[in-house]
Amino acid sequence: MTSGEPTVERLRDYLRTLKPEARALLIAELERGMLRGEQAAGSELILAELRRAIRETGQPVERIGDAARLFFAPIEPFLVDGPADHKRLGRIARMSLEPIWQWLARDLIPAEVKMIGEDVNRALLDDDRTKAEQLTRVLQDRAHQRIKEAVAAVTGDDKAHRRLAVQVGTPRALNDLATLSAVLAHRELLSDLARRLPSHLRSFERDQIDGVKSMLEAASVQKAPGAGATAKADLFLYSLRLVMSRLAAPWQLIRIATRAAESDDTIRIAETPCAVAVTIVIGELESMVGDLRTQLRAHRPVTPLLKSIHDTVRGLRTEIDLSGDSPWGRRLTAIRTEVSDVLKAEIETTPGRVRRLLRPRPAKEIVAGSLLDATDVGDVEMLVEFVGACRNYANELAVNEATTRSYSELQLYLESGAKVLLDALRQAGDADRPFRQSQVDAAIRFCRAVFGADYAGLLAKAAEIALQVPAAERKPVRA
C-alpha cells in the first residue's frame, strides 16, 4: 500500500459519516469555488469521493458545478482572472460566470437549464461524458439564441438596457453577454483552431505569422456562406485572442496586422481586417496600467508587470508608425501619460520614506528594546527595488527625469547614512541597541537593492564588528 492510500481511506471514512445535507452543501461550495476559478488543494479528490458516496447511496443532490462548467468550457480560453469591470475586448471575467449562470437559470431559460442540467448531471454520475457533452451543446445553442433575442429586444431602449444589465448582475453585463453569445456561436471552429495552433510561439516572425494567417483564413472559409459581416468579425476577433494566448510576448499580435498591410502605416493597417489586433493589444496595455495602479496601492511587487508594460509600449512604437495623429497614437500617448503619473507618485516619495526609517535618532527618542516595523521596512525595500527597476524602463514609460533624480538621492543618502548608522550602533547602549541594529539591518537591505550584494555584504560585516565594541568604549548618542 502506498503512503497516500491510508489518507484516502480515512477521507472516505470521514465523508461517509457526513449527513446527506452536509454532503450536498460541501459539494455545492466546492463546485461554486471551481466555477469561480478558486480551486483549493485536494478539492478534486474530495469531490470525487463525495460523488462516489452519492452513487453508493443513491442520494439525490443538486449539483450546480458540473452542468455549469461544461456549459462554460468553450469560454475558458477567453476568461480573465482580473476584476469583473475590466475593459478587455473579447474577454470575460471568471467571476462573472456564476451570476450569468444564475441569470440563465432564473430569468432567461429556466426550464431548459433545470431539465438539461439535471440530465447532464445524471449522465456524469453514470460516467457517460459523451451524452453529457451532447446535452450541453443543446443547452449552449438554446442559450445563444435566447441571448441574441434578449439583447435585440432592448436595442435602442436605454431603460430596457439598464434593466437587463441589472438582471444579469455583472458590471459589464451587455459586453459579457456579447462575448458569451459570440463564443458559443463559433465554438466548434474556435475549438478546431485551438487544436491546430502551436501550443507556444516563442517568437512571432514572418514564417509563423504566415502560418497563423492561413489558419485564420481557413477558419473564415469554413464559416457558413450566409454568415454576416458581424459574425465573421466576431470569429476573427476570438481567433486572434486564441493566437495571443499562445504568444510568449502577447504584444507581438500586432505583427499580424502589419504583415497583412505590408506596412507600418496606421491608415493602411486600419483598412485590413487584422487591424483589430492593434486594438486588442492597446486594450491589454490599458488593463495592465490599471493592474499596476492596483498592485502599487496594495504594496505588491510590480517588476514583471513593469516589464510587460514597457515591452508592449516599445513594441507598439517600433512596429507601427504612430508619429501622426491617429486614434491608436492618441490612446498610446494617453496611456504613457497615465503610466508616468502613476510611477512618478511612487518614485518621488521613495527617498523620503527611506530617510524617515533610517533617520539617526537620539537615545531619548528610542523606546527601550523597540525595533523598526518589519512591514514598513519590507514596503520601503520593495519601493527601492521598484525605483531600480524603473531605471531599466524609464524611457518608454516617460519617467527618465524622476527616476534619475530619485535614484541619485537614494545612492547619496544610503552611502552617507549607513556610516552614521554604524557609528550610532557602535556607541549604542543596551536600551537603544536593538532599534539601532534594526536600522542598520534595514540599510543593508536597501543597499543590496541599490549597490548590490557585495556592498551589502561588506556593510553587514561592518555591523557585526560594530556590535563587538566593548561597553566601556561606548559613548551615548546625542541629537
C-alpha positions in Angstrom: 0.0 0.0 0.0 1.4 3.4 -0.9 1.7 6.1 1.6 -1.2 8.1 0.1 -3.7 5.3 0.4 -4.3 5.4 4.2 -5.1 9.1 3.9 -7.6 8.5 1.1 -9.2 5.7 3.1 -9.5 8.0 6.2 -11.0 10.7 4.0 -13.6 8.2 2.6 -14.5 7.0 6.1 -15.0 10.6 7.2 -17.1 11.6 4.2 -19.4 8.5 4.8 -20.1 9.8 8.3 -21.5 13.1 7.0 -25.2 13.6 6.8 -26.7 13.9 3.3 -27.4 17.6 3.8 -23.7 18.2 4.7 -22.5 16.3 1.7 -24.8 18.4 -0.6 -23.6 21.6 1.0 -19.9 20.7 0.7 -20.3 19.7 -3.0 -22.1 22.9 -3.8 -19.5 25.0 -2.2 -16.6 23.2 -3.8 -18.2 23.4 -7.2 -19.0 27.1 -6.9 -15.4 27.7 -6.0 -14.2 25.8 -9.1 -16.6 27.7 -11.2 -15.0 30.9 -9.9 -11.5 29.5 -10.5 -10.8 29.1 -6.8 -9.7 25.5 -6.7 -8.2 24.6 -3.4 -5.6 21.8 -3.0 -7.3 18.4 -2.8 -10.8 19.7 -3.9 -10.9 17.4 -6.9 -10.1 14.4 -4.6 -12.8 15.4 -2.1 -15.4 15.9 -4.9 -14.6 12.5 -6.4 -15.0 10.8 -3.0 -18.2 12.7 -2.3 -19.6 11.6 -5.7 -18.6 8.0 -5.0 -20.6 8.2 -1.8 -23.6 9.7 -3.7 -23.5 6.9 -6.2 -23.3 4.2 -3.5 -26.3 5.6 -1.5 -28.4 6.9 -4.4 -28.6 10.2 -2.6 -30.3 12.9 -4.8 -28.4 16.2 -4.7 -28.4 19.4 -6.7 -25.0 19.8 -8.4 -24.6 23.2 -9.8 -21.0 22.9 -10.8 -20.8 20.1 -13.5 -23.5 21.4 -15.8 -22.3 25.0 -15.5 -18.6 24.1 -16.0 -19.4 22.1 -19.1 -21.6 24.9 -20.4 -18.8 27.5 -20.0 -16.0 25.2 -21.2 -15.7 27.0 -24.6 -15.3 30.3 -22.7 -12.2 29.1 -20.8 -9.6 30.5 -23.3 -11.2 33.9 -23.1 -11.5 34.2 -19.3 -9.6 36.8 -17.3 -8.9 36.5 -13.6 -9.0 40.2 -13.1 -11.9 42.4 -11.9 -15.3 42.0 -13.4 -15.4 45.6 -14.7 -12.3 45.1 -16.9 -12.5 46.6 -20.5 -10.6 43.9 -22.4 -12.0 43.3 -25.8 -13.1 39.7 -26.3 -12.6 38.7 -22.7 -14.9 37.9 -19.8 -14.1 37.9 -16.1 -14.1 34.5 -14.5 -16.1 35.9 -11.5 -18.9 36.9 -13.9 -19.7 33.3 -14.9 -21.7 32.4 -11.8 -24.0 35.5 -12.0 -24.6 34.8 -15.7 -25.4 31.2 -15.0 -27.8 32.2 -12.3 -29.5 34.7 -14.7 -29.8 31.9 -17.3 -31.4 29.6 -14.8 -33.6 32.2 -13.2 -34.7 34.5 -16.0 -33.7 33.5 -19.5 -34.2 29.8 -19.9 -35.1 28.4 -16.5 -36.9 25.3 -17.8 -34.0 24.3 -20.2 -31.3 24.9 -17.5 -33.3 22.8 -15.0 -34.2 19.9 -17.3 -31.0 19.7 -19.4 -28.8 20.5 -16.3 -30.3 17.6 -14.4 -29.8 15.3 -17.5 -26.2 16.4 -17.7 -25.6 15.7 -14.0 -27.2 12.2 -14.4 -25.1 11.4 -17.4 -21.9 12.4 -15.5 -22.9 10.4 -12.5 -23.2 7.4 -14.9 -19.8 8.3 -16.3 -21.4 9.0 -19.8 -19.4 12.1 -20.7 -20.4 11.8 -24.4 -24.0 12.1 -23.6 -23.3 15.0 -21.1 -21.5 16.9 -23.8 -24.3 16.3 -26.4 -26.8 17.7 -23.9 -24.6 20.6 -23.1 -24.4 21.6 -26.8 -28.1 21.6 -26.9 -28.2 24.0 -23.9 -25.5 26.2 -25.4 -27.4 26.5 -28.7 -30.6 27.5 -26.9 -28.8 30.0 -24.7 -27.0 31.6 -27.7 -30.3 32.1 -29.5 -32.2 33.5 -26.5 -29.3 35.8 -25.6 -29.4 37.3 -29.1 -33.2 37.7 -28.8 -32.9 39.3 -25.3 -30.3 41.8 -26.5 -32.2 42.6 -29.7 -35.3 43.3 -27.7 -33.7 46.1 -25.7 -31.8 47.7 -28.6 -32.5 51.4 -28.7 -34.2 51.4 -25.4 -31.8 52.7 -22.7 -34.2 51.9 -19.8 -34.6 48.3 -21.0 -30.8 48.1 -21.5 -30.2 49.1 -17.9 -32.9 46.7 -16.6 -31.3 43.8 -18.5 -27.9 44.7 -17.1 -29.3 44.7 -13.6 -30.9 41.3 -14.1 -27.6 39.8 -15.4 -25.8 41.3 -12.4 -22.3 41.8 -13.8 -20.6 45.2 -14.2 -20.2 44.7 -17.9 -23.4 42.8 -18.4 -24.1 43.5 -22.1 -20.4 43.1 -23.1 -20.3 39.8 -21.2 -23.4 38.6 -23.0 -22.0 39.6 -26.3 -18.8 37.7 -25.6 -20.6 34.6 -24.4 -23.0 34.6 -27.3 -20.2 35.0 -29.9 -18.0 32.3 -28.5 -20.9 29.9 -28.2 -21.9 30.6 -31.9 -18.3 29.8 -33.1 -17.3 27.2 -30.5 -16.7 24.4 -33.0 -14.5 26.5 -35.3 -12.6 28.0 -32.3 -12.1 24.6 -30.8 -10.7 23.3 -34.1 -8.4 26.3 -34.4 -7.2 25.9 -30.8 -6.2 22.3 -31.6 -4.2 23.3 -34.8 -2.4 26.3 -33.3 1.1 25.7 -31.9 1.0 25.5 -28.1 3.7 28.1 -27.7 5.0 30.7 -30.1 8.3 31.9 -28.7 8.9 34.5 -31.5 6.1 35.6 -33.8 8.2 36.2 -37.0 7.2 36.1 -40.7 7.0 32.3 -41.2 4.9 31.9 -38.0 2.7 34.8 -38.9 2.0 33.5 -42.4 1.2 30.1 -41.0 -1.2 31.5 -38.4 -2.8 33.8 -41.1 -3.5 30.7 -43.2 -5.2 29.0 -40.3 -7.4 32.1 -39.6 -8.3 32.4 -43.3 -9.2 28.7 -43.3 -11.5 29.1 -40.3 -13.2 32.1 -42.0 -13.8 30.0 -45.1 -15.4 27.3 -43.0 -18.0 29.8 -41.7 -21.4 29.3 -43.2 -21.7 31.2 -46.6 -24.7 33.2 -45.3 -22.9 34.5 -42.2 -22.9 38.3 -42.0 -20.0 40.6 -41.5 -20.6 40.9 -37.8 -20.4 37.1 -37.3 -17.2 36.9 -39.4 -15.7 39.8 -37.4 -16.5 38.1 -34.1 -14.9 34.8 -35.3 -11.8 36.8 -36.3 -11.6 38.6 -33.0 -11.8 35.4 -30.9 -9.4 33.6 -33.3 -6.9 36.4 -32.6 -7.5 36.1 -28.9 -6.5 32.4 -29.2 -3.4 33.3 -31.1 -2.5 35.9 -28.5 -2.8 33.3 -25.7 -0.1 31.2 -27.4 2.4 34.1 -27.8 5.4 34.3 -25.5 5.2 38.1 -26.0 1.5 38.9 -26.4 2.1 42.4 -27.8 3.6 40.6 -30.9 0.0 40.0 -32.0 0.3 43.4 -33.8 2.7 41.8 -36.3 -0.2 40.0 -37.9 -1.7 43.4 -38.7 1.5 44.9 -40.1 2.0 41.8 -42.1 -1.5 41.9 -43.5 -1.0 45.6 -44.5 2.6 45.0 -45.6 3.3 48.4 -43.9 3.7 50.1 -40.6 1.4 52.9 -41.7 -1.7 53.2 -39.4 -4.0 54.1 -42.3 -3.1 51.1 -44.3 -3.3 48.8 -41.2 -6.7 50.2 -40.3 -8.0 49.2 -43.7 -7.3 45.5 -43.1 -9.4 43.0 -41.0 -6.3 42.4 -38.9 -6.5 46.0 -37.5 -8.4 44.7 -34.6 -5.2 43.0 -33.4 -3.8 46.5 -32.6 -6.9 47.4 -30.8 -6.7 44.3 -28.7 -3.1 44.9 -27.7 -3.7 48.5 -26.8 -6.7 47.4 -24.7 -4.5 44.9 -22.9 -2.0 47.7 -22.2 -4.7 49.9 -20.7 -5.7 47.0 -18.4 -2.1 46.4 -17.4 -1.8 50.0 -16.3 -4.9 49.6 -14.2 -3.3 46.5 -12.7 -0.2 48.5 -12.0 -2.1 51.1 -10.1 -3.8 48.4 -8.0 -0.6 46.5 -7.3 1.2 49.6 -6.2 -1.7 50.6 -3.9 -1.6 47.1 -2.3 2.3 47.3 -1.9 2.9 44.3 -4.1 5.9 43.7 -6.4 5.4 45.1 -9.9 8.7 44.5 -11.7 7.3 41.8 -14.0 4.3 44.0 -14.8 6.5 47.0 -15.5 8.5 44.9 -17.9 5.3 43.8 -19.7 4.1 47.4 -20.0 7.5 48.6 -21.2 7.8 45.8 -23.8 4.2 46.5 -25.1 4.8 50.2 -25.4 8.1 49.7 -27.1 6.6 47.1 -29.5 3.8 49.5 -30.5 6.1 52.4 -31.0 8.7 50.4 -33.0 6.5 48.2 -35.1 3.8 50.8 -36.0 4.4 54.4 -37.2 2.3 56.3 -34.6 4.0 59.6 -35.2 0.9 61.1 -37.0 -2.4 61.9 -35.5 -4.3 58.6 -35.3 -6.8 57.1 -32.7 -4.1 54.5 -31.8 -1.5 57.1 -31.4 -3.7 59.2 -29.2 -4.6 56.3 -27.0 -0.9 55.3 -26.6 0.0 58.9 -25.7 -2.7 58.9 -23.0 -1.5 55.6 -21.7 2.1 56.7 -21.4 1.0 59.8 -19.6 -1.0 57.8 -17.1 1.8 55.4 -16.5 4.2 58.3 -16.0 1.9 59.9 -13.4 1.3 56.6 -11.6 5.0 55.9 -11.4 6.2 59.4 -10.5 4.0 59.5 -7.5 5.7 56.4 -6.1 9.2 57.1 -7.4 9.4 60.6 -5.9 8.3 59.6 -2.4 10.7 56.7 -2.1 13.8 58.7 -0.9 11.7 60.4 1.8 10.4 57.1 3.1 14.0 55.8 3.3 15.1 58.9 5.2 12.2 58.6 7.7 13.2 55.0 8.5 16.9 55.5 8.7 17.0 58.9 10.3 19.5 58.9 13.2 17.7 59.4 16.5 19.0 60.4 19.9 18.7 57.8 22.6 16.0 59.7 24.4 13.6 59.2 21.4 14.0 55.5 21.3 11.8 53.2 23.4 13.9 50.6 25.1 14.0 47.4 23.1 12.0 48.7 20.2 12.6 47.9 16.6 11.6 49.3 13.2 8.3 48.0 12.0 9.1 45.0 9.8 6.1 45.7 7.4 7.3 49.3 6.9 10.8 48.0 6.1 9.5 45.5 3.7 7.3 48.1 1.9 10.2 50.5 1.6 12.6 47.8 0.4 10.1 47.0 -2.3 9.9 50.6 -3.3 13.7 50.9 -3.5 13.7 47.8 -5.8 10.9 49.4 -7.8 12.8 52.6 -8.4 15.8 50.5 -9.6 13.5 48.6 -12.0 12.1 51.8 -13.3 15.6 52.8 -14.4 15.5 49.9 -16.9 12.2 51.0 -18.4 12.4 54.8 -17.9 12.5 55.9 -21.5 9.4 54.1 -22.8 7.5 54.8 -19.5 8.3 58.5 -19.6 9.9 58.7 -16.2 13.6 59.4 -17.0 13.9 62.6 -15.0 12.1 61.4 -11.9 13.9 58.1 -11.8 17.3 59.6 -12.3 16.8 62.2 -9.6 15.3 59.8 -7.0 17.9 57.1 -7.6 20.7 59.6 -7.2 19.2 60.7 -3.9 19.0 57.1 -2.7 22.6 56.4 -3.6 23.9 59.5 -1.8 21.7 59.1 1.3 22.4 55.4 1.7 26.2 55.8 1.2 26.5 58.6 3.8 23.6 57.4 6.1 24.9 53.9 6.5 28.2 55.3 8.0 26.2 57.4 10.5 24.1 54.4 11.5 27.1 52.2 12.0 28.7 54.8 14.3 25.4 55.0 16.3 25.4 51.2 16.6 29.0 51.2 17.9 28.0 53.7 20.7 24.6 52.2 21.5 23.6 51.1 25.0 21.6 48.1 25.9 18.3 50.0 25.7 18.7 51.5 22.2 20.9 48.9 20.6 18.0 46.7 19.2 16.5 49.7 17.4 19.8 50.9 16.0 20.6 47.4 14.8 17.2 47.2 13.1 18.0 50.4 11.3 21.4 49.1 10.1 19.7 45.8 9.0 17.2 47.9 7.0 20.0 49.9 5.5 21.7 46.7 4.5 18.6 45.5 2.7 18.2 48.8 0.9 21.9 48.9 -0.1 21.6 45.4 -1.5 18.9 46.7 -3.9 20.9 49.8 -4.9 24.6 48.8 -4.7 24.4 45.0 -5.0 25.1 42.0 -2.8 28.8 42.7 -2.4 28.3 46.1 -1.0 25.6 44.9 1.3 27.8 42.1 2.5 30.6 44.5 3.5 28.1 46.6 5.3 26.8 43.5 7.2 30.4 42.7 8.3 30.9 46.2 9.5 27.7 45.9 11.5 29.0 42.7 13.1 32.2 44.5 14.1 30.3 47.5 15.5 28.3 45.2 17.8 31.5 43.8 19.3 32.7 47.2 20.7 33.2 46.8 24.4 30.7 48.5 26.6 33.4 50.7 28.3 34.3 52.3 24.9 30.7 53.3 24.1 29.5 56.9 24.3 25.9 57.9 24.4 24.5 59.1 21.1 23.2 62.7 21.2 20.8 64.5 19.0 
